Amino acid sequence: MAHETAVYTHGHHESVLRSHRWRTAANSAAYLLGALKPHMRVLDVGCGPGTITADLAGHVPQGEVVGLDNAPGVLEQAREEAARRGVANVSFTTGDVHALGAPDASFCVVHAHQVLQHVGDPVGALREMRRVTKPGGIVAARDSDYAGMIWYPLVPALDDWLDLYRRVARANGGEPDAGRRLRSWAGEAGFTEITSSSSTWCFATPEDRAWWSGLWADRTLQSAYASRVIEGGHATQDDLRRISDGWREWGASADGWFSVVHGEILCRVG
């Protein structure tokens, strides 16, 4: 079995976790919620700081949720989040989606949000997620699709951002346009009962524009992504400053609008 071969493009800088902590089951996993039952045991792969994980635990009050991530440091934040909310039916552990430590048929649902775009072998990851899911259970995945991101006004620096990000992500072993590929990957992984859907995030209020533009402006200059851009020779520090400024220019526009399209799959395990 192939183990992790990709490098996580974003890293875990505060500007990245600022985005991750905003995510909820309602805004990031709505396509899954109708399938959850109170007794279910759920594995949340790539759980990050645990906001979605804690929400999912609320949907399975007689069951449990296990959050898994390969970054031990971020799991401390996840544990703190669950404790702050008083969520008792959740636990967190480190692990690799390519080689999950759980026995076969351990979970009713295995969920991954914004994970498959960053892994070296997404088909292998889905096979492994399938292995630990009980017959009749569900493997669920949602990923953004960078080529499907659209915005207004048309700030030229954001075109440069998108081109640069996609090049860097692929150089790191990932696939930034994952959303459109989820159904295909699931088929390759052996699933035959696949429900596909899509949904969006939209940032258009003054508050949302300030938040979205600010975190990307900071991420462009300060995160692990910025280091990988420079070390990989993909762009210069001046290029990154110009892109960061472009994000702030977009965020300051009263007409600013940004949409992130996501692909989604619910795969029934036979």
C-alpha atoms as one frame of an Amber mdcrd trajectory, in Angstrom:
protein
   0.000   0.000   0.000   1.307   3.430  -0.929   1.951   5.709   2.004   1.880
   9.486   1.988   4.002  10.877  -0.833   2.667  14.435  -1.056   3.632  17.498
   0.973   0.752  19.416   2.561   0.915  22.635   0.567  -0.607  24.988   3.157
   1.108  23.905   6.360  -0.388  24.913   9.715   0.387  28.613  10.001  -2.192
  30.684  11.898  -3.481  32.071   8.578  -4.289  28.510   7.482  -5.909  27.451
  10.752  -7.927  30.683  10.667  -9.646  29.206   7.632  -9.937  25.705   9.080
 -11.514  26.897  12.339 -14.277  28.655  10.365 -15.459  25.350   8.930 -18.568
  23.706  10.344 -20.584  20.643   9.465 -23.272  23.003   8.136 -20.996  24.935
   5.749 -18.640  22.081   4.854 -20.441  18.727   5.235 -24.137  19.420   4.642
 -24.248  16.738   1.918 -23.440  14.094   4.572 -25.633  15.146   7.489 -28.839
  13.509   6.249 -27.122  10.124   6.219 -25.994  10.270   9.856 -27.870   8.279
  12.520 -27.591   8.790  16.298 -25.756   5.508  16.967 -23.068   5.779  14.269
 -19.314   5.523  14.715 -17.591   8.074  12.475 -13.962   8.588  11.415 -13.097
  12.168  10.399  -9.909  11.986   8.325  -7.732  15.122   8.182  -9.718  16.695
  10.991  -7.383  19.650  11.574  -8.492  21.850  14.507 -11.645  19.777  14.951
 -14.528  22.193  14.361 -16.260  19.902  11.834 -15.390  16.858  13.971 -17.075
  18.310  17.051 -20.129  19.225  14.984 -20.381  15.682  13.605 -20.282  14.341
  17.167 -23.449  16.290  17.847 -25.190  14.398  15.046 -24.305  10.985  16.537
 -25.111  11.506  20.235 -25.284   7.789  20.984 -22.275   7.044  18.793 -18.766
   8.446  18.616 -16.451  10.362  16.305 -12.723   9.797  15.958 -10.776  12.696
  14.455  -7.533  11.765  12.684  -4.740  14.007  11.438  -1.052  13.524  10.650
  -0.066  16.744  12.472   0.061  16.171  16.268   0.195  19.881  17.056  -3.136
  20.675  15.435  -4.780  17.817  17.334  -4.093  19.651  20.590  -6.242  22.476
  19.243  -8.910  19.945  18.271  -8.974  18.498  21.782  -9.248  21.996  23.235
 -12.140  22.768  20.873 -14.034  19.638  21.916 -13.392  20.350  25.612 -14.532
  23.961  25.222 -17.815  22.739  23.759 -18.214  19.954  26.301 -18.342  17.276
  23.576 -17.681  13.932  25.241 -18.182  11.438  22.370 -15.135  12.500  20.348
 -11.462  11.527  20.446  -8.422  12.399  18.337  -5.440  10.454  17.066  -2.574
  10.794  14.611  -2.504   8.717  11.452  -2.080   8.486   7.681  -5.093   8.064
   5.400  -3.006   5.817   3.141  -2.487   3.348   6.024  -5.188   3.691   8.658
  -4.468   1.786  11.840  -8.081   0.706  12.362  -9.288  -2.859  11.706 -11.532
  -3.675   8.754 -15.174  -2.576   9.046 -14.574  -0.391  12.137 -16.732   2.625
  11.250 -20.213   3.370   9.957 -19.011   6.530   8.176 -15.560   7.698   7.087
 -15.427  11.381   6.148 -12.681  13.518   4.605 -12.970  17.250   3.967 -10.326
  18.973   1.804  -8.020  15.973   2.152  -7.856  14.092  -1.154  -6.498  17.126
  -3.028  -3.415  17.016  -0.814  -2.510  13.306  -0.768  -0.124  11.411  -3.002
  -2.533   8.579  -3.818  -6.189   9.656  -3.566  -7.470   6.383  -5.045  -5.451
   4.398  -2.516  -6.716   6.676   0.241 -10.322   5.999  -0.777  -9.631   2.255
  -0.835  -8.259   2.485   2.690 -11.245   4.550   3.821 -13.470   1.866   2.296
 -11.582  -0.913   4.091 -12.328   0.478   7.547 -16.020   1.130   6.729 -18.677
  -1.431   7.605 -20.772  -3.025   4.845 -23.681  -0.689   4.199 -21.677   2.235
   5.548 -20.615   5.412   3.797 -17.355   6.946   2.642 -17.837  10.697   2.182
 -15.431  13.225   0.668 -15.608  16.893  -0.258 -12.857  18.827  -2.001 -12.584
  22.250  -3.554 -11.638  22.689  -7.196  -9.231  25.557  -7.705  -9.861  25.867
 -11.444 -13.525  26.383 -10.550 -12.875  29.371  -8.290 -14.299  32.615  -9.648
 -14.260  36.171  -8.385 -15.040  39.795  -9.146 -13.606  42.356  -9.678 -10.937
  40.883 -11.917  -7.755  41.747 -10.041  -4.834  40.552 -12.251  -2.752  39.485
  -9.233  -5.416  36.900  -8.336  -5.024  35.278 -11.753  -1.320  35.004 -10.924
  -2.208  33.602  -7.487  -4.367  30.860  -8.972  -1.788  29.860 -11.570   0.980
  29.821  -8.960  -1.020  27.901  -6.371  -1.979  25.168  -8.847   1.647  24.773
  -9.962   2.953  24.588  -6.408   0.269  22.143  -5.260   1.071  19.789  -8.138
   4.799  20.098  -7.493   4.025  19.010  -3.921   2.311  15.877  -5.218  -1.315
  16.985  -4.848  -4.175  17.738  -7.251  -5.698  21.185  -6.666  -8.580  20.551
  -9.088  -9.732  17.571  -7.042 -13.424  18.400  -6.780 -14.242  17.334 -10.323
 -12.206  14.136  -9.965 -13.787  12.678  -6.816 -16.328  10.530  -8.637 -13.666
   9.178 -10.975 -11.306   8.405  -8.090 -14.110   6.639  -6.210 -14.821   4.466
  -9.237 -11.151   3.555  -9.498 -11.196   2.691  -5.780 -13.905   0.106  -6.437
 -17.058   1.902  -5.356 -20.110   1.230  -7.506 -22.814   3.133  -5.595 -21.680
   6.766  -5.737 -23.835   9.843  -5.204 -22.192  13.007  -6.540 -23.038  16.595
  -5.730 -21.473  20.031  -5.490 -21.787  23.054  -3.249 -20.080  26.393  -2.825
 -18.682  28.804  -0.345 -19.389  32.418  -1.224 -17.595  35.410   0.278 -19.355
  38.661  -0.547 -20.263  40.581   2.619 -17.779  43.176   3.867 -16.940  40.929
   6.818 -16.480  37.815   4.675 -14.351  39.697   2.131 -12.113  41.079   4.859
 -11.698  37.626   6.419 -11.107  35.677   3.178  -8.789  38.242   1.605  -6.882
  38.747   4.844  -6.151  35.093   5.451  -4.949  34.575   1.854  -2.891  37.779
   1.926  -1.191  36.521   5.088  -0.902  32.926   3.852   0.797  34.137   0.667
   3.610  35.771   2.633   3.886  33.892   5.938   2.785  30.254   5.679   4.570
  27.057   4.662   3.092  27.644   1.215   5.179  30.821   0.881   8.333  28.914
   1.817   7.571  26.186  -0.709   7.000  28.771  -3.433  10.423  30.316  -2.857
  12.342  27.097  -2.206  10.833  25.461  -5.276  11.748  28.397  -7.512   8.113
  28.940  -8.519   8.093  32.696  -7.852  10.028  35.451  -6.098   9.350  37.248
  -2.838   8.345  40.304  -4.883   5.816  38.150  -6.761   4.335  37.017  -3.469
   4.113  40.575  -2.156   2.291  41.636  -5.325  -0.164  38.723  -4.984  -0.711
  39.485  -1.298  -1.428  43.112  -2.167  -3.836  41.881  -4.858  -5.783  39.942
  -2.254  -6.118  43.049  -0.104  -7.148  45.093  -3.164  -9.904  42.582  -3.911
 -11.001  42.515  -0.263 -11.339  46.303  -0.201 -13.693  46.369  -3.197 -17.317
  47.135  -2.330 -18.319  44.888  -5.254 -16.045  42.034  -4.194 -17.435  38.494
  -4.638 -15.611  35.159  -4.478 -17.025  31.673  -4.966 -15.324  28.348  -4.179
 -16.904  25.328  -5.848 -16.606  21.893  -4.207 -17.163  18.381  -5.474 -18.785
  15.901  -3.077 -19.249  12.142  -3.033 -21.207   9.738  -0.844 -20.054   6.180
  -1.541 -22.018   3.241  -0.189 -19.873   0.293   0.851 -21.169  -3.032  -0.486
